């Protein structure tokens, strides 16, 4: 028996299934009665009655004989969390791992109950990232079919990445692919022409200094060059929400890729 929500709650897998079913019925039926729940779940009335009493005792539903079932505020909130877990797991199995739709639904029903809120949030964020990221998106997962793990074939990897980039262009997204092969420059050189650059590399000697902490100065970070600077011997650079003054001597050691 797995406690699938916060430690303060005490819902078994069976009770979670009942709560989820009741929530779904409230969206399609004018009134929800125990007979509706029994029909939807394919169980006998006495089982439904027992579950409803348990849910009512825990404050998730309002249940009285011969009166329609209603969810409490707590019950509706918990039901939404359960459904969120279910959907996240189903999407992960089907769209990321490539499991067929029927098997994904069946497995998600079993696996969702083992996830707490933190795991659910992380899974949802991962699914959203993979589904939207053009570099390692779901399309790349589908295209690769995990062959690279088996073949370790550089040619196959190149074809896979090329296909992913080609898909970005054909979906109509505004992406400038010329920068993929653009040569890096020093921050000092790029500052004369560009207002924004991507950090490519910062030497170890600078990494050791607190003003170049990896919290802000790490590869793929966007550096915005501020133009209202009076001192020609320095550069004023904004990284995230912080502003840094960089000497020209340090700027020639930092490699960046220009942004248009």
PEFEN-V735647 format. One record per residue. N is the residue number from 1. PHI is phi in whole degrees, 0 to 359 (999 if undefined). OMEGA is omega in radians with two decimals (NA if undefined). D_FIRST is the distance of its C-alpha to the first C-alpha in Angstrom with 2 decimals. Layout:
N & PHI & OMEGA & D_FIRST
N & PHI & OMEGA & D_FIRST
This chain:
1 & 999 & -3.03 & 0.00
2 & 248 & 3.01 & 3.82
3 & 277 & -2.95 & 6.79
4 & 264 & -3.13 & 9.28
5 & 244 & 3.14 & 12.34
6 & 298 & -3.12 & 14.45
7 & 298 & -3.10 & 13.53
8 & 285 & 3.14 & 15.51
9 & 261 & -3.10 & 13.27
10 & 215 & 3.13 & 10.28
11 & 250 & 3.04 & 9.24
12 & 283 & 3.11 & 6.26
13 & 301 & -3.14 & 7.13
14 & 297 & 3.14 & 9.40
15 & 293 & 3.06 & 11.09
16 & 298 & 3.12 & 11.74
17 & 297 & 3.11 & 13.39
18 & 296 & -3.10 & 15.43
19 & 296 & 3.11 & 16.51
20 & 296 & 3.13 & 17.58
21 & 296 & 3.13 & 19.47
22 & 299 & 3.13 & 21.21
23 & 299 & 3.14 & 22.32
24 & 296 & 3.13 & 23.75
25 & 292 & 3.13 & 25.52
26 & 295 & -3.13 & 27.15
27 & 273 & -3.08 & 28.84
28 & 238 & -3.08 & 30.40
29 & 248 & 3.10 & 30.94
30 & 293 & 3.05 & 33.31
31 & 228 & 3.13 & 31.11
32 & 246 & 3.11 & 27.52
33 & 241 & -3.10 & 27.05
34 & 299 & 3.13 & 24.33
35 & 295 & 3.11 & 26.32
36 & 296 & -3.13 & 26.06
37 & 295 & -3.14 & 22.27
38 & 298 & -3.13 & 22.24
39 & 294 & -3.10 & 24.77
40 & 294 & -3.07 & 23.13
41 & 268 & 3.14 & 19.71
42 & 69 & 3.13 & 21.37
43 & 236 & -3.12 & 19.78
44 & 276 & -3.10 & 21.63
45 & 304 & -3.13 & 22.82
46 & 302 & 3.12 & 21.26
47 & 294 & 3.12 & 17.71
48 & 295 & -3.14 & 18.86
49 & 301 & -3.14 & 20.43
50 & 297 & -3.13 & 17.39
51 & 293 & -3.13 & 15.38
52 & 296 & 3.11 & 18.50
53 & 296 & 3.13 & 18.95
54 & 294 & 3.12 & 15.54
55 & 293 & 3.11 & 16.34
56 & 293 & 3.13 & 19.83
57 & 297 & -3.12 & 18.92
58 & 272 & 3.07 & 17.09
59 & 88 & -3.10 & 20.19
60 & 267 & 3.13 & 19.17
61 & 223 & 2.97 & 21.47
62 & 255 & -3.07 & 24.62
63 & 228 & 3.06 & 24.46
64 & 224 & 3.14 & 27.37
65 & 305 & 3.08 & 28.60
66 & 66 & 3.11 & 31.10
67 & 240 & 3.13 & 30.61
68 & 305 & -3.14 & 29.23
69 & 280 & 3.06 & 25.77
70 & 229 & 3.09 & 25.99
71 & 273 & 2.98 & 23.70
72 & 281 & 3.09 & 24.30
73 & 299 & 3.10 & 25.14
74 & 295 & -3.12 & 21.75
75 & 295 & 3.13 & 20.12
76 & 294 & 3.12 & 22.41
77 & 298 & -3.12 & 21.80
78 & 292 & 3.13 & 18.01
79 & 297 & 3.11 & 18.52
80 & 296 & 3.11 & 20.93
81 & 295 & 3.13 & 18.63
82 & 296 & -3.14 & 16.04
83 & 294 & 3.11 & 19.04
84 & 299 & 3.09 & 20.44
85 & 299 & -3.11 & 17.48
86 & 300 & -3.10 & 17.66
87 & 295 & 3.14 & 21.44
88 & 297 & -3.14 & 21.53
89 & 292 & -3.14 & 19.38
90 & 296 & 3.12 & 21.40
91 & 296 & 3.14 & 24.65
92 & 300 & -3.10 & 23.80
93 & 293 & -3.04 & 23.10
94 & 280 & -2.98 & 26.09
95 & 269 & -3.14 & 28.71
96 & 262 & -3.11 & 28.13
97 & 274 & 3.08 & 26.81
98 & 79 & 3.08 & 28.78
99 & 287 & -3.10 & 26.14
100 & 293 & -2.96 & 27.52
101 & 302 & -3.09 & 26.55
102 & 296 & 3.14 & 24.83
103 & 294 & 3.12 & 22.65
104 & 297 & -3.14 & 21.88
105 & 298 & -3.10 & 20.67
106 & 294 & -3.12 & 18.41
107 & 292 & -3.14 & 16.96
108 & 299 & 3.13 & 16.68
109 & 299 & -3.13 & 14.54
110 & 274 & -3.03 & 11.87
111 & 283 & -3.05 & 12.61
112 & 302 & -3.05 & 13.07
113 & 288 & -3.13 & 9.53
114 & 269 & -3.08 & 9.52
115 & 260 & 3.03 & 12.82
116 & 269 & -3.05 & 13.89
117 & 297 & -3.11 & 17.32
118 & 295 & 3.13 & 19.38
119 & 295 & 3.12 & 18.20
120 & 301 & -3.13 & 18.74
121 & 300 & 3.14 & 22.18
122 & 295 & -3.14 & 23.16
123 & 293 & 3.12 & 22.24
124 & 299 & 3.13 & 24.20
125 & 297 & 3.13 & 27.10
126 & 294 & 3.14 & 27.19
127 & 298 & 3.13 & 27.27
128 & 296 & 3.12 & 29.97
129 & 296 & -3.10 & 31.93
130 & 297 & -3.09 & 31.94
131 & 287 & -3.07 & 32.81
132 & 250 & -3.06 & 35.74
133 & 284 & -3.13 & 37.07
134 & 287 & -3.09 & 40.17
135 & 274 & 3.14 & 40.01
136 & 229 & -3.05 & 36.56
137 & 287 & -3.12 & 35.58
138 & 299 & 3.13 & 33.53
139 & 297 & 3.12 & 36.83
140 & 291 & 3.09 & 37.34
141 & 298 & -3.12 & 33.95
142 & 295 & -3.08 & 34.84
143 & 291 & -3.06 & 38.35
144 & 287 & -3.12 & 37.55
145 & 51 & 3.09 & 34.92
146 & 66 & -3.14 & 34.26
147 & 297 & -3.07 & 37.67
148 & 298 & 3.12 & 38.66
149 & 293 & -3.07 & 36.06
150 & 271 & -3.01 & 37.64
151 & 265 & -3.06 & 41.29
152 & 50 & -3.03 & 41.82
153 & 257 & -3.12 & 44.72
154 & 299 & -3.13 & 46.43
155 & 296 & 3.12 & 48.23
156 & 296 & 3.12 & 45.05
157 & 298 & -3.14 & 43.63
158 & 298 & 3.11 & 46.89
159 & 296 & -3.11 & 46.74
160 & 296 & -3.13 & 43.14
161 & 294 & 3.12 & 44.00
162 & 299 & 3.13 & 47.22
163 & 296 & 3.13 & 45.42
164 & 294 & 3.13 & 43.03
165 & 296 & 3.13 & 46.02
166 & 298 & 3.13 & 47.89
167 & 294 & 3.11 & 45.06
168 & 301 & -3.11 & 45.17
169 & 297 & -3.06 & 48.88
170 & 284 & 3.05 & 48.63
171 & 277 & 3.09 & 46.02
172 & 87 & 3.13 & 48.72
173 & 288 & -3.12 & 47.10
174 & 279 & -3.11 & 49.73
175 & 225 & 3.09 & 49.37
176 & 266 & -3.08 & 52.25
177 & 276 & -3.13 & 51.65
178 & 296 & -3.11 & 54.92
179 & 289 & -3.13 & 53.27
180 & 297 & -3.09 & 51.11
181 & 251 & -3.10 & 54.14
182 & 290 & -3.12 & 56.01
183 & 289 & 3.11 & 57.38
184 & 284 & 3.08 & 56.32
185 & 229 & 3.00 & 58.84
186 & 281 & 3.10 & 59.17
187 & 300 & 3.13 & 58.09
188 & 297 & 3.13 & 61.75
189 & 293 & -3.06 & 62.95
190 & 295 & -3.08 & 60.33
191 & 295 & -3.13 & 60.99
192 & 285 & -3.03 & 64.46
193 & 237 & -2.99 & 63.21
194 & 245 & 3.08 & 59.56
195 & 266 & 3.14 & 57.72
196 & 216 & 3.13 & 54.28
197 & 220 & 3.07 & 53.21
198 & 254 & -3.13 & 50.08
199 & 291 & 3.13 & 49.78
200 & 260 & -3.12 & 49.99
201 & 203 & 3.06 & 50.62
202 & 233 & -3.04 & 51.49
203 & 295 & -3.09 & 53.19
204 & 299 & -3.11 & 51.73
205 & 297 & 3.09 & 54.59
206 & 277 & 3.14 & 53.55
207 & 301 & -3.11 & 49.82
208 & 284 & -3.13 & 50.67
209 & 268 & -3.04 & 52.17
210 & 300 & -3.12 & 50.04
211 & 289 & 3.09 & 51.50
212 & 248 & -3.14 & 50.07
213 & 302 & -3.13 & 46.50
214 & 295 & 3.07 & 44.00
215 & 301 & 3.13 & 42.12
216 & 252 & -3.03 & 44.88
217 & 264 & 3.07 & 46.95
218 & 221 & -3.08 & 44.85
219 & 307 & 3.14 & 45.47
220 & 80 & 3.05 & 44.98
221 & 285 & 3.07 & 45.51
222 & 273 & 3.10 & 48.05
223 & 251 & 3.13 & 51.10
224 & 256 & -3.08 & 53.32
225 & 267 & -3.11 & 56.93
226 & 273 & -3.01 & 58.58
227 & 268 & -3.08 & 62.23
228 & 276 & -3.09 & 63.60
229 & 244 & -3.08 & 64.34
230 & 271 & -3.07 & 67.74
231 & 269 & -3.12 & 67.44
232 & 290 & -3.11 & 68.15
233 & 276 & -3.11 & 67.04
234 & 223 & 3.01 & 63.40
235 & 240 & 3.03 & 60.75
236 & 257 & -3.03 & 58.44
237 & 235 & 3.07 & 55.03
238 & 255 & 3.08 & 52.00
239 & 237 & -3.00 & 48.55
240 & 57 & -3.12 & 45.71
241 & 250 & -3.13 & 46.93
242 & 244 & -3.14 & 48.99
243 & 249 & -3.11 & 52.65
244 & 232 & 3.02 & 54.19
245 & 257 & -3.06 & 57.83
246 & 247 & 3.10 & 58.35
247 & 289 & 3.12 & 61.64
248 & 297 & 3.12 & 63.42
249 & 297 & 3.10 & 63.35
250 & 284 & -3.09 & 59.56
251 & 297 & 3.14 & 59.40
252 & 284 & -3.13 & 61.24
253 & 263 & -3.07 & 58.55
254 & 261 & 3.14 & 55.62
255 & 266 & -3.13 & 54.99
256 & 222 & 3.02 & 53.86
257 & 247 & -3.09 & 53.70
258 & 295 & 3.00 & 55.58
259 & 252 & 3.06 & 54.05
260 & 281 & NA & 56.27
